[in-house]
């Protein structure tokens, strides 16, 4: 990793054979993360290219003195194979240039991590959300991709954010995870804890603010909760409450910090996009949060709520043309064969209840891309080659079926790896 400041400019100049552009927008996506005061925010940057590239240029700006871009790393990303000794870099006046020589080979079609950016967060940044976006750097630098023939491509840009909050205090505490989950999917919410002395029992009563989050179970795998000699879970579905009790009778929970348990929820298929707060609450008249020491003393630790941000279950990119078609139609996907993603286009001459599904060669449904009402228009849906379980599908022939009103049509496609 190398020291950075202000702006980040990455220039990759690599050779590649000619390859036709199938018309699926290339994308540069900056992630959104949370960070604590005085800590480090690790911000991933991803990119997707649907054809081999001969280069790319990326310029990132952050406009606050409360966060400082300290370093940058390719480790774990699509370009991690490039030795650090092959990189040529320079910096000055708030800019950083990184050159990857053309002897490293071209960038193949794909999607994934580009790099991680490491920001230091000021202790004065509490409650702030900082926008991390691409920018124009005079006289001619901007974010664009270079195809194999030397032409520039303006990718779709997804900006990111760094949200800063106060860390849990150094004394005994419980805090709940924050995460994003999609409709119809599972949300695994971690419960974290810190104890400054040995604890013999933990009682934690929680409530969640929406019935669109459906409690399923509690898992202790990989948590400090596996040390408990007794683990009980009680529910009060009417008030959306859960009580988790951990007893450490044979040996107290030693001083330390880490996850104590994982709450497993299912997100309602028809849930709106909303933030569901998970907070402490009295469970049928009991104390909502309590630690019991090895000596039998009880006290309430510090508590910080968490949340689940519910997003639409269509984890695919969707684009709509303003032109209204005259009839229903389902086009052949492109590219075909494909790896890792492909575009599925269809036309709706009027508002319709639409279902777009993927099936394997045995006729088993493995993915629902769309299941909702859609207005008239021509749509372009990017299928990422994954099933409903978010696992990558294997090579083979698959079928996609469109149902819209009285219209129904199916086509086949091939995934090659």
ABEGO torsion letter per residue (X at the ends): XBBBBGBBBBBBBBBBBBBBBAGBBBBBBBBBBBBBBGBBBBBBBBBBBABBBAEBBBBBBBABAABBBABBBABGBAAAABBAAABBBBBEGGBBBBBBBAAAEBBBBEBEBABBBBBBBBAAABGBBBBBBBBBBOAABBBBBBBAAGBBBBBBBBBBBBBBBBBBBABBBBBBBBBBBBBGBBBBBBBBBBBABBBABBBBBBBBABAABBBABBBABGBAAAABABBBBBBBAAAGBBBBBBBBAABBBBBEBEBABBBBBBBBAABBBBBBBBBBBBBGGBBABBBBBAAGBBBBBBBBBBBBBBBBABABBBBBBABBBABBBBBBBOBOBBOABBBBBBBBABBBBBBBBBBBAAGBBABBABBBBBBBEBBBBBBAGBBAAGBBBBBEBBBBBBBBEABBBBBBBBBBX
